[in-house]
């Protein structure tokens, strides 16, 4: 059952409200590292087997997409790519707990979640390939551009969620951040505003142990990052981020909780990025192979596969079909990334201000003259 404590959030004096989300003593878990069910006292409904089979499919396809995107950096098709391998369960659970009408606010590492949201894979890699815009239509997919600055997207998500509430809509927002972002001022401002105005936001903190190379022990001495929400009166929980069953259970309940008008929730997912921070990072400088091997033994995809095979919900035939589907998607992604996009240099000046400044007009004229001169030479 839920832990309950009396709190008053934006309520008249004497009103009682029960805050159902308080961090569990230990991270919520349903599957152990080997994929076996644990004797869990977790207080969230376990997802149905059909829903877990759907999650396995999304994770399987997401893992192959992540591998292909990583390979594209080695081929020079992407300028950079932050892999989310190892954080697969966090990514997919976040995408699955939302309705199509809800909004997602990703970081630079959340491409797998964007793919699961249904965004065209070629489009979602546009920003990382060096296109000047985010690559996909945020309004069409109800997904904000991937955010590189730390924590700024938390304020954007809070503002949108609050605005949707003012308009009488049941839209919720889910926003990703890492453990490093919780050290930023924007994190605290977003939580405080969301709490005071009961904005329907899920703050998903993917605690993968490092802010690039800075370990969590050098960032916070709080019992958990989830406990930071308690001080703001924000619903809070911690979960084993490499347990797909636990992740989906907590995220589904978090979505129901905030949609019901109970205010925001912060979920801390304890996870690990298997690959380096990006393809430009040398992770061996701040972590050793033994640590990575430990987390490889907690692979979320393997854990869920073990569980589903034990219940005869997937077999070799299903696995072969998924492999074929994933390879077809990877082939289409490679083909799409090999197509050069037409570019118009004037876009550098066209979309900066609604009305161009004199300096911008001068710069545009200079570029136009240089292009015209080059054209005459050829």
N, C-alpha and C positions, 0 to 999 in steps of 0.2 A: 504494500500500500504506500501511498505518498506520505512523505514527511510533511507536516503542516505547521505553519507558524502564523500568528496573527500579524498582519501588517495593514497599514492604511495608506493607499496610493491614490491621490487625487480623489478622495472620498470625503463626504461630510463627517464631522466629528461623531464618533460613536459607531460609524459604519464598520462592518467586519468583512474582510476579504481574506481568502486563504491562498497563500502563495504555494503552489504545488511543486515548483521546481526549486529544490535546494540541492547542492552538490552531494552526491552519495559519498560515503566514507571511502569507498574504492571505486575506480572507474567501472561503469556499467559494462557487463560482459555476459554473453550467452554462449559463445564458443571459445574453447581454449585454443592454445597455439596450434594444436594438431587438428582442429576442426570438430572436436567432440563437444557435445553439450555439457555445460557446467551446471553445478547445483547453484543456480543464481537466485538471489533474492531481488533481482531487478524489478522495478515497479512499473514497467511499461509493457503493454501488450506485445507479444512476439508476432512479427509479421507472418502472414500466411505463406505456405509453401509455394504457391503460385507467384506471389510477389517476390519471394527470394529467388525463384528460378528466373524471373525477369531481371532481378538485380545481377545475377550471375552473368546473364547474356550481356547486359550493359557494361559490366566490369571487363568481361572477356574482350568485347569490341574496343572498349576504352584502352585496355592495355596494349592492344595491337596498334591502335592509333598513336599512342604515346611513343611506342617503339619506332614507328615510321617517322614521326615528327623529329625524334632524336637523330635518326639516320639522315634526314633532310639537311640538318645543320652541317653534317660532314660532307655533304654534296654541294654546299654553298647555296642551297635554296632558301635557307633561313639564316637571318643574321645571328639569332640566338634562340635557344629554347630551354625553358625551365621544366624539366620532367617532373611529373607527379607520380611516377612509379613508386609503389609502396603506400601511397595515399589514396589508392583506388576506391576503397570503401567510403571514405569521406566524400570524395567527388561525386560518386554515383548516388549515394543516399541523399545528398543535398539536392541533386537534380530531380530525384524521384519524389521527394516530399512536397514539391511545388505543383500548383496548377498552372495551366498555360497562361492564365491571366495574372499570375504573380510575377514579381520581378527578381532577377538575380544580379548581384553585383560582385563580379569576380576579381581576383588578383591576377598577376601575370602567370601564376602557376596552375591556374584552374581550367586549362584547355580541355581536359578530359570531361569535366562537368559541362562545359559548353557543348561538346560533341554529344553528350547524353541528352542535352536539352533540345537537340535536333538542329543545331546550327550547322550549316554546310561546312565541312572540314576545310575545304580550300579557303573559304571566306574567313573562317576563324583564325587561320594562320596568316592572314594578310598583314596584320600589324607586325608580326615577328619576321615577316619577309621584307619589311621595309616600306610598306605602303603608307601613305600619309594619313589615312584615316584608319578606323579600327577594323576594317575589312568586312564586317557584317552590319546589317541594319538593326540598331539597338531596339527600335520601336517594334519592328516586326517580331523579333524574338523575345521581347521584354527582358533583355539582357544588356546591362550597361557595358561600355567598352572595358576591356581588361585594363586593370589599374597597376601602374608601375610604382608611383609614389606610395609609401607606406601609410595605410590607415585613412587616407582621404576619402576612399569609397565608403567608409563607415558612416560618415556624415551625409553623403549623397543618399545612401539607402534609408537612413533615418528620416531625412527630409521628404523623400518620395513617399515612404510609408505613412508618415503623418499627413501629408497632403491628400493621399488617397482616402484616409480615414475622414478627413474634413469634408470630402466629397461624398461620403456615405457609401463607399465601396468596401468590399471585403478583401481587397488586395493585400497581400503581405509581401514583405521583402526579405530575402535571404542574402546576407553579405559574408564573404569569406575574408579571413585575415590569418596571418601566421603569428607565431609567438612573439616575433620581433615587433610586430605592429602594436602589441599591447603595451609597449613602452613609449608609444607616441601620445602626444596630447590629444590628438583627434579621437583616439580610442575612448578616452575618458569623457570627452565632450559629447560624443555620440551616445554613449551609454547613459549619461546623465539626462540628456535631452529626451531620449527615447523613454526613459523611466518616468520622468516627470509628466510627459504628455502621452504616455501609454501607446507609443507608436508600435505597430505590429511588425517587429523586426526580429529575425533570428540572426544572431551574431555567431558564426561558426569559426572558432579558433582552431586551426590545424596546427597543433603543437608538435612539430617534427624535431624538436630538440635543439635547433640552431637557428639563429638569425644570421643567415649566411654562415659565418664561422663562430659566432658568439653563442656559447651554450646557455641554456635556460637558467642555469644556476647563477650566471652573471647578470641576469635580467630581472629576476624576481625571487623573493623569498616567501611569497604567499604559499599557503598549503597547496593550492592549485591555481591555475589562471582562472578557472571557473569561479573560484571564491571572490574574485574581484567584482563580480556582478552583485554579490550579496550587499556590499556597501552602498550600492546605488538602488537597492530594492528591485533588482532585475532577477527574473527567474534564471536559475543557474544549474548546470549539470556537467559532469565529466564522464567520458565514455571511452572505451577501448576503440580507438579509431581504426584498428586493423581487424576488428570483429564486424563483418558486414551485417550480421543479424542485429547486434547491439546498435550499430550506427543507424540502420533503417528504423529500428524501433524508437530510438530517442528522437530522431529527426521528424518522423511522422507525428509523434506526440507533441513535439515542439511546435510544429505547424498548426496542429489543432488548437493548442493552447493560445498562441498569439492571435489566431484568427477569431477566437472566441472573445477577444477584447480584454485579455488579461495583461496586456503590455508585452514588452520584449522578453526574449530569452537569450542567454549566452550559453553555448555548448562548446566545451573544450574537448577536442578529440586528440587523444594521445596516439601519435603515429610517428612515421619516420620516412624521410625521402631517401630511397636507396641510391639514386644517382646523385651527382654533385649538384650544387645550387643551380648552376647552368652549365652548358657545355664549355664555358670560358673559365670555370672554377676548378681548382685543384683541391678536392675534398680531403686528400691524404695529408694535407698540412694541418688539419685540425681534428681528424678522427682516424681510428685505426680499422684494419680489416676485420678484426674480431667483433667490433661493434656492428659493422654492416652485416656480418654473417649471422649474428644474433637476431637481427631484424628480418633477415631473409627467411629465417625459420618461423616468422610470424606473418608470412605473406597472406594478405587478405583474400586473394583470389584462390589460393590453394586451400585455405581454411573453409571457404564456402563450398568449393568443389567437393571436398571430403564429406562435408555434411550432406550435400544434395545427393551424392552418389550413395551414401549410406541409407538414404530414404528412397532410393531408386527413382529419383526425380530427374536425373540425367544419367546418360550412359555413353559409351564410345560413339554411338551413332549421333547423339546430340552434339558431342564434342567435335566430331568430324564436320558436321554441318556448320557449327559456329566458326570453326577454323576456315572453312571455305568462304563464309560470309565476311570474315575479318580480312582475309587475303584479298577478296574482291574490292573491299573498301580501301585497303592500302594501295592497290593498283590504281584505283580511281583517283586517290589523293596524289600519288606520284604524277600521274598524267596531268592533273589539274595544276599542280605546282610547276610543271614544265611549260605551261602556257604563259608567254610574256603578256603583262597587262599594258594596254596603251596608257600613256601618261601625257598630260598637258602641263607644261611648265608654268602656264599662267595660273594654274590652281594654287601656286605658292602665294599669289596675291589676291586671288578672287574671294577667298573665304576667311580672310583675317579679320576684317571689319565690315560692318554693314555699309559704311561709306568710307572709301579709301582715304587715308591721310595723304598729304602732299609728298611725304617721304616715300610712302608705298607706291604712289603713282610714278615717282621718279625712278625707283628701283625697277618697277615693271617695264618702264620705257627702256631702261638700260638693257635688261635681259632680252626684250623684243629686238633691240638693235643688234645685239650680239648674235642672236639666232638668225636674224635676216642676213647678216654678214657671212655667217658660216654657210648658210644656204646658197648664197651667191658663189662662194668659193667652190662648192661642189656641183 
